[in-house]
Amino acid sequence: MNQLSKLEQKLGIKFNNKDLLKQALVHRSYINENPDFYLGNNERLEFLGDAVLELAVTEYLYRNYPNPEGELTSWRAALVNSKMLAKIARRLGINKYLFLSKGEEKDTPRAKECILANAFEAIIGAIYLDKGYKKAKEFVDKNIIKELPEILEKQLYKDPKSRFQEEAQDRVGITPTYEVLEEWGPDHRKHFIVGVFLENDLIAKGEGDSKREAQEDAAKNALEKKGWNS
């Protein structure tokens, strides 16, 4: 069994045009290193898949929940953000089939997360072109909508900073504060480590390519450390 057939098995979809699936896995860096490769990169498929994914999730939420538009928008964002898509892509083993440059293969986990999420959207685009909307929607329902109960139960649709602040104020009556502990790199590519504090106690650290990203990561780690996720 070839590699693509194994991936088709994991996805639960047999493609008529195998090149659509293959192209969904091709990162632009691979084409830069292999300009004679017979397929293009996956960015156009990702563009299409992003729209199909958003429609499928929106339709499901609209049909199944009478909640206000603002709540549904937050839930949708929690379902289709890059962390969630990368997590599902790893679960399906998509990371093993990507066409990447040697440099990208060695890149940071955060960069890989973005590449995985984009490939996942590209696969949805490929399914749509090969099988139509109904099949693409079934794929989204099976692999993404199944995450919704946990998102609602744990209120994961709220960003970690908001959740940690609510929990801290409810449980200990303290509003968290954030402080940059380290930063390095040139202006266009800085990296930050941020600590989140309850009064003078450092609860957790987080890191990211912006202060906001590092704060979100610190809050997420603090929720886990405190056991305040449930």
HELIX and SHEET records of a PDB file:
HELIX    1   1 GLN A    3  LEU A   11  1                                   9    
HELIX    2   2 LYS A   18  ALA A   24  1                                   7    
HELIX    3   3 ARG A   28  GLU A   33  1                                   6    
HELIX    4   4 GLU A   43  ASN A   64  1                                  22    
HELIX    5   5 GLU A   69  VAL A   80  1                                  12    
HELIX    6   6 SER A   82  ARG A   91  1                                  10    
HELIX    7   7 ILE A   94  LYS A   96  5                                   3    
HELIX    8   8 LYS A  102  GLU A  105  1                                   4    
HELIX    9   9 PRO A  109  LYS A  131  1                                  23    
HELIX   10  10 TYR A  133  ASN A  143  1                                  11    
HELIX   11  11 ILE A  145  GLU A  147  5                                   3    
HELIX   12  12 LEU A  148  GLU A  153  1                                   6    
HELIX   13  13 PRO A  160  VAL A  172  1                                  13    
HELIX   14  14 ASP A  187  ARG A  189  5                                   3    
HELIX   15  15 LYS A  211  LYS A  226  1                                  16    
SHEET    1   A 3 THR A 177  TRP A 184  0                                        
SHEET    2   A 3 HIS A 191  LEU A 198 -1                                        
SHEET    3   A 3 ASP A 201  GLY A 208 -1                                        
END                                                                             
